[in-house]
Amino acid sequence: MNARKLWAYLLVLLVVAGVFIFSEFVFLKKTGEKETAPILKVTPGAIEEVRWQRGAEVIEVKKNKTWEIVQPLRAAADPLVLEGVLQGLSLLKAERSFQPSGGDLAEYGLNPPQTIISFSAQGRRQEVRIGAQATVGNARYFQASGSEPVHLVEVFSLKELDRDLLALREKKVFSLLPEQVEKVEIRSGPNNLEINRTEKGWTDKRVPGRLLSRNKVESFVGELLRVKARAFLDGEKEVPSWGLQAPSLWVRLTGGGGKTQETLIGGAETPDKGLYARSSRFSPALIIEGGLAGKVPADPGEWEEKATPPGSPTPKPAPQVEKKGS
């Protein structure tokens, strides 16, 4: 066989393989679209309550004006986490479904289920029973109420639904939005800071007329607003080792025309846990991420807005990059 014939055969083989791969891709795509319709017939906005049960542990959240945890304690729920749960329920799809043989679901971790997530929407109750992880692939078994098949779904999809109490709980120690903050007061050791938002910009109360860098102040305020509880010390009796009787950090944010004030007190810090703290938003003590006190400037002058020297060239605006498709 000469080289020309060999190349001709290879070309034919490549064309046939390409046609086969393309047809298989189109077929699988169409089949997948047909097989991956959402299992639960529900829209996120219609869900009024959600309940998790893991053995004897029960967590229940209800929607009043906002989402609230009502069992095993009463506390505000994290709206973003709840939105992810609701979206996950409405979009839950099976990778594969099959009828179990023999009726015993123990081999799938469904007798009993590891977690039962039930919810109510427009007077109708539905549930998802989550079982064991499959021996092959990154998927778990589950059943939906009103259906006998056992389904396999990606672990990630069920992880968005199977939330524990800490994940479901509101954890932000400040509720104000960045644009609502009008005053920041901080005491950290010898460092005292009070800055105010004015028509001219951020000012230092201790030095009349001093303007502070908007970027530096608002970057710091943004860090404060992102602080979250790592843990809640519900039911634990405060002890001196928490350091809350002689705080290492005291922060108060004021907003809403002076009507809203929120306070954070920091105590002792441990490398393995973080900073013991109290927030005006929560009744129990908390543990938050450490290192916050180290971000407080020793002198607000570090944030002073530096005047542009006379004759300095005006900074050129950043070039506008044209977006594709605009």
C-alpha positions in Angstrom: 0.0 0.0 0.0 1.5 3.3 -1.1 1.5 6.5 1.0 -1.3 8.2 -1.1 -3.7 5.3 -0.5 -2.9 5.3 3.2 -3.6 9.0 3.6 -6.9 8.5 1.7 -8.0 5.7 4.1 -7.1 7.9 7.1 -9.0 10.8 5.7 -12.1 8.6 5.2 -11.7 7.2 8.7 -11.5 10.7 10.2 -14.6 11.9 8.4 -16.6 8.8 9.5 -15.4 9.3 13.1 -16.3 13.0 13.0 -19.8 12.2 11.7 -20.3 9.6 14.5 -19.1 11.9 17.3 -21.3 14.8 16.1 -24.4 12.6 15.8 -23.7 11.1 19.3 -23.3 14.5 20.8 -26.5 15.8 19.3 -28.4 12.7 20.3 -27.1 12.8 23.9 -27.9 16.5 24.2 -31.4 16.0 23.1 -31.8 13.0 25.3 -30.3 14.8 28.3 -32.6 17.7 27.8 -35.6 15.4 27.8 -34.4 13.4 30.9 -33.3 16.4 33.1 -36.6 18.2 33.6 -37.0 19.4 37.2 -38.5 16.7 39.4 -40.4 19.0 41.8 -43.1 21.1 40.5 -42.6 24.3 42.4 -41.5 27.9 42.0 -39.1 29.5 44.6 -41.5 32.4 45.4 -44.4 29.9 46.3 -42.5 28.2 49.1 -43.6 29.3 52.6 -41.7 27.0 54.9 -38.9 24.4 54.7 -38.0 21.7 57.2 -34.9 19.6 57.6 -34.8 16.4 59.6 -31.7 14.4 60.3 -32.5 11.6 62.7 -33.8 13.4 65.8 -32.5 16.8 64.7 -35.1 19.1 63.2 -34.6 22.6 61.7 -37.5 24.6 60.5 -37.7 28.0 58.7 -40.8 30.0 57.9 -41.5 33.0 55.8 -43.3 35.9 57.5 -42.2 39.3 56.4 -38.7 37.8 56.1 -37.4 34.2 56.5 -37.0 33.2 60.1 -35.7 30.0 61.9 -38.4 28.8 64.3 -36.9 25.5 65.3 -34.7 24.5 67.2 -34.4 28.2 68.1 -35.8 31.5 66.9 -33.3 33.5 64.9 -33.2 35.4 61.6 -32.3 33.3 58.6 -29.7 34.2 56.0 -31.7 35.4 53.0 -29.0 34.5 50.4 -28.6 30.9 51.7 -32.4 30.5 51.8 -32.6 31.8 48.2 -30.1 29.2 47.2 -32.2 26.4 48.9 -35.4 27.6 47.2 -33.8 27.8 43.8 -32.2 24.4 44.3 -35.5 22.8 45.1 -37.1 24.3 42.0 -34.2 23.2 39.7 -33.5 19.8 41.2 -32.8 17.3 38.3 -31.9 13.7 38.2 -28.8 12.5 36.4 -30.4 9.0 36.3 -33.5 7.4 37.6 -34.4 3.7 38.1 -36.9 1.5 39.9 -35.4 -0.2 43.0 -35.5 -3.9 43.0 -37.0 -5.8 46.0 -38.4 -2.6 47.6 -35.6 -2.4 50.3 -34.0 1.0 50.0 -31.3 0.4 52.7 -28.6 -0.1 50.1 -29.2 3.4 48.8 -29.2 5.0 52.3 -32.9 5.7 52.0 -34.2 3.3 54.7 -34.2 5.5 56.7 -33.0 8.6 54.7 -30.0 10.5 55.9 -31.9 13.7 55.5 -35.5 14.6 54.8 -36.2 18.1 53.4 -39.9 18.9 53.3 -41.5 22.1 52.2 -44.9 23.7 51.8 -46.0 25.7 48.8 -49.5 27.0 48.3 -50.9 24.4 50.7 -49.2 21.5 49.1 -46.4 19.6 50.9 -43.6 17.9 49.1 -40.3 16.4 50.3 -36.9 15.2 49.2 -35.3 12.1 50.9 -31.5 12.2 50.6 -29.6 8.9 50.8 -26.1 7.6 50.5 -23.4 8.6 48.0 -23.1 6.2 45.1 -20.1 3.9 45.0 -19.2 5.2 41.5 -19.2 8.8 40.5 -19.8 12.0 42.4 -23.5 11.5 43.0 -26.0 10.7 45.7 -29.3 8.8 45.8 -32.6 10.5 46.6 -36.3 10.1 46.3 -39.0 12.8 45.8 -42.4 12.6 47.4 -45.1 11.1 45.3 -42.6 9.1 43.1 -41.3 5.6 43.5 -38.1 5.9 41.4 -34.7 6.3 43.0 -32.8 9.2 41.5 -29.1 9.9 41.2 -28.0 13.6 41.4 -24.7 15.4 41.6 -23.4 15.8 45.2 -23.0 19.6 44.6 -26.7 20.0 43.8 -27.8 18.3 47.0 -25.2 20.2 49.1 -27.0 23.4 48.2 -30.1 22.0 49.8 -28.8 20.0 52.7 -27.8 22.9 55.0 -27.0 22.9 58.7 -28.2 25.3 61.3 -25.1 27.6 61.1 -25.4 27.9 57.4 -29.1 28.8 57.5 -28.6 31.4 60.3 -28.1 35.1 59.6 -24.4 35.8 60.5 -23.7 39.4 59.5 -22.9 41.4 62.6 -24.0 44.7 60.8 -27.1 45.0 58.7 -26.4 48.5 57.3 -25.5 48.9 53.6 -22.3 50.8 52.7 -24.3 53.9 51.4 -26.2 54.0 54.7 -23.2 54.4 57.0 -22.9 58.0 58.2 -20.6 57.6 61.2 -17.9 55.2 62.3 -16.7 55.1 65.9 -13.9 52.8 67.0 -11.9 52.2 70.1 -9.1 49.7 69.9 -6.5 49.9 72.7 -5.1 53.5 72.6 -6.6 54.1 69.2 -9.8 56.1 69.1 -11.5 57.0 65.8 -14.6 58.9 64.9 -15.2 59.7 61.3 -18.3 61.2 59.7 -19.7 61.3 56.2 -20.4 64.9 55.2 -21.3 66.8 52.0 -17.6 67.4 51.4 -16.6 63.7 52.2 -15.4 61.7 55.1 -14.0 63.9 58.0 -12.0 63.3 61.2 -13.9 64.7 64.2 -10.7 65.2 66.2 -9.1 67.4 63.4 -11.7 69.9 62.0 -11.3 70.4 58.3 -9.3 67.2 57.7 -10.7 65.3 54.8 -10.0 61.5 54.7 -9.5 59.4 51.6 -12.9 58.1 50.4 -11.3 54.9 49.0 -9.5 54.1 52.3 -12.4 54.8 54.5 -15.0 53.0 52.5 -12.7 50.0 52.0 -12.5 49.7 55.7 -16.2 50.2 56.2 -16.8 47.5 53.6 -14.6 45.1 55.7 -16.7 45.8 58.7 -19.9 45.2 56.9 -18.6 41.8 55.7 -17.8 40.5 59.2 -19.8 37.4 60.0 -20.2 35.0 62.9 -18.2 31.9 62.7 -20.1 30.4 65.6 -22.8 31.3 68.0 -22.3 30.5 71.7 -26.0 29.8 72.4 -26.7 28.8 76.0 -23.0 29.1 77.0 -22.3 31.1 80.2 -19.8 33.9 79.6 -16.4 33.3 81.2 -13.5 35.7 81.8 -11.3 34.0 79.2 -13.6 35.4 76.5 -12.3 38.9 77.3 -15.6 40.7 76.8 -15.6 42.5 80.2 -12.4 44.4 79.1 -12.9 44.6 75.3 -10.0 44.8 72.9 -12.3 46.4 70.3 -15.4 48.5 70.3 -17.1 49.5 67.0 -20.3 51.5 66.4 -21.8 52.2 63.0 -24.6 54.9 62.7 -26.9 55.3 59.7 -30.4 56.2 58.7 -30.2 59.8 59.8 -28.9 58.7 63.2 -31.8 56.4 63.8 -29.9 53.1 63.4 -26.9 52.3 65.6 -25.2 48.9 65.5 -22.4 47.9 67.9 -19.7 45.2 67.8 -17.6 44.4 70.9 -14.5 42.2 70.6 -12.8 40.4 73.4 -10.0 37.8 73.5 -8.6 36.2 70.3 -7.4 32.7 69.9 -5.5 31.4 66.9 -7.7 28.3 66.5 -11.1 29.9 66.9 -11.0 33.6 66.3 -12.2 36.6 68.2 -14.9 36.3 70.9 -17.4 39.0 70.3 -20.9 40.5 71.0 -23.1 42.1 68.4 -26.2 44.3 69.0 -27.9 42.2 66.3 -27.7 38.9 68.3 -28.4 37.9 71.9 -25.7 35.1 72.2 -22.0 35.8 72.2 -20.2 35.0 68.9 -16.9 34.0 67.5 -15.8 36.1 64.5 -12.7 36.1 62.3 -9.7 37.5 64.1 -7.3 40.3 63.0 -10.0 43.0 62.8 -8.4 45.3 65.5 -5.1 45.2 63.5 -6.8 47.0 60.6 -7.7 50.0 62.7 -5.3 52.9 62.0 -3.3 54.2 64.9 -3.9 57.7 63.6 -6.7 58.7 61.2 -4.1 60.9 59.6 -3.0 57.8 57.7 -6.2 58.1 55.7 -5.9 61.8 55.1 -6.7 62.9 51.6 -3.5 64.2 50.1 -3.8 67.4 48.2 -2.5 67.4 44.6 0.7 69.7 44.4 0.2 72.7 42.2 1.3 72.1 38.7 0.9 68.3 38.9 -0.6 66.8 35.8 -4.2 65.8 36.1 -4.5 61.9 36.1 -5.8 60.6 32.8 -9.0 58.6 33.0 -8.7 54.9 32.4 -9.3 54.0 28.8 -12.8 52.7 28.1 -12.7 49.1 26.9 -15.4 48.4 24.3 -17.3 45.3 25.3 -17.8 42.6 22.8 -21.2 42.5 21.3 -22.1 46.1 22.3 
